[in-house]
Amino acid sequence: MYCVFLGLIFLLQSIGYTQEIVQFSQLTTDYKAKIELQKHVKVFTLTNIPDLDLMTILYDGDLHDVIFQGISSDKLKIWENDLLTDSSYILTSEGLRLNSKSTGIRTFDILGPNGEEGALTVSPGFVAGFYKDIYFEPAIQIDGLNLPRGILVIYKETDAVNIDNLICNDDSAPKDLAGEVEVRGTQCYRGFSDIADDYLMYVNQGSSVTNVQNWNTSKLNTTKTRYDNEFSNPIQIVIDQQYIVTSLASEPWPQNITISVLLSNFANWAYGTGGYSGKGFPSSPNYGTLWTNRSYTGPYGIAYVGEFCAWYGFHVLRQVSTLSDKLQTHEMGHVMNMAHVTGTQFYMNATVTSAATQWAAANTTSLQTYLDLSVCNKPELFCPALPIEIAKLEAYNEGCGKQGLRWVTASEYNNEKFIVQSAGSDLKFKDATIIKGKGTSFDFSSYEFQDPKPYKGINYYRILNVDYDGTQYLNPIRFVYNSCGETKILFDNFINENELSLNIQPEGQHYLIGNMLGSVLFSGELHSNSLDVSSLSAGMYFISINGETERFVIGK
């Protein structure tokens, strides 16, 4: 979907990062928590996670329009990715099984106007991710904090405090893998990831299965952006299973052992060998991650090197606050047969730091060499072939009566037709039209649907492409806002000052202002074209005048 990203980030940009902890006193008076946070992030800003299901921010058109009104510096493409599938699931050590998506969690990719990348993970009451060099995550995800639930910490990537001796296992030389070289060009690889969390990770995340899933998913959603288009062979990552230990008595790995022994026990548990009965991970993963919060001495991460193509890519990671995704990137690099390099700017530097933002040329070359080996020539490792390859998909609004959906295919295979579907704010899609496909084609083909009867307000569009055998494939949703005939209450829905500017004649009209929980904060009669909101803290609110309601954001 084309949109401007989540108001939240731009709220933070307006706050700036040169100041000290300007908002901390508004959110907590716990001085010890403040000191603890400064151990992890040098300069940061805090804000409240909005008191509503954050999926609304992405899918509710009215809210979208209010949050992003007047912000045009970074218009982004945001789309739901495939890190979680409909078959991804959670299993606890005490037998609870949940479908991951049933909890409301979703993962998104972000692309800026000049190719800047980002990632976004949301679930009810939770948001985490990054865009360019701005990171944001709930305080509960930062190790050792005693902050109230619902506090979001925002910081620059380079402001994360480095940890002394944050190293991985020293025995990280790439394997000398024999095998015939078979160059496969830009073949896409698909890596399945199974994730386990020990009991101390569960406790550290508030003894909440949901919090642990949010941690696992948001960290990997950030990490995967460093693999998906940085190499000649892009690597897509999909989460299959998450195993969460919810009691010390049910933890399958011994206590008081070194990280190398823990890795061995973890691998044996996953495969049902070495004294373990039954496979901990029923389907062998390319990436098998164990997150731990144990206080062992030695390296913070360890991995079996060069095992991606052998379905044996196990690694152990210790939670390290704001650098956890960098450590995960590093150890997954070892799984891809990468060796250590010198330079703190590189992900594979032996000591992981906040300065790591790129791959060294030697790592890129070694990955290509590894994937060209015959051991990696397995169809089950390749990304699934799609009946169409979409090069462009966008909703457009070029004025009243001129809105709809455009898309361009780079190739089509056995593609009979497209069914265009539309929906209003209720997201109940109905077939709008059918457009004939090109069958099989390897040329660019352009298509357009102009909506003859758009809904007032938000309009959602999607396309189903249908093969000649009747198989249907659903493509991502795009949306556009139809404002024809509307009169907005506010000139600007993003407020950095102390007053609201009204786009109506007051004439004694009644108004009320409330929060997103539905509570009315104050009301009265209008006597001018502005309202004093200096008493409101930063956050999201609504204003209602004569039955017309709009949302607005205060970014003090």
Buried (B, 14 or more C-beta within 10 A) or exposed (E): BBBBBBBBBBBBBEBEBEEEBEBBEEBBEBEEBBEBBBBBBBBBBBBBBBBBBBBBBBBBBBBBBBBBBEBEEBEBBBBBBBBBEEEBBBBBBEEEEBEBBEBBBBBBBBBBEEEEBBBBBBBEBBBBBBBBEBBBBBBBBBBEBEBEEBBBBBBBBEBBBBBEEBBBBEEBEBEEBEEEEEEBEEBBBBBBBBBBBBBBBBBBBEEBBBBBBBBBBBBBBBBBBBBBEBBBBBBBBBBBBBBBBBEEEEBBBEEEBEBBEBBBBBBBBBBBEEEBEEEBBEEBBBBBBBBBBBEBEEBBBBBBBBBBBBBBBBBBBBBBBBBBBBBBBBBBBBBBBBBBBEEBEBBBBBBBBBBBBBBBEBBBEBBBBBBBBEBBBEEEBBBEEEBBBBEEBBBBBEEEEEBBBBBBBBBBBBBBBBBBBBBBBEEEBEEBBBBEBBEEBEEEBEBEBBBEEBBEBBBBBBBBBBBEEEEEEEBBBBBBBBEEEEEBBBEBBBBEEBEBEBEBEBEEEEBBBBBBEEEEEEEEEBEEBBBEBEEBEBBBBBBBBEEEBBBBBBBB
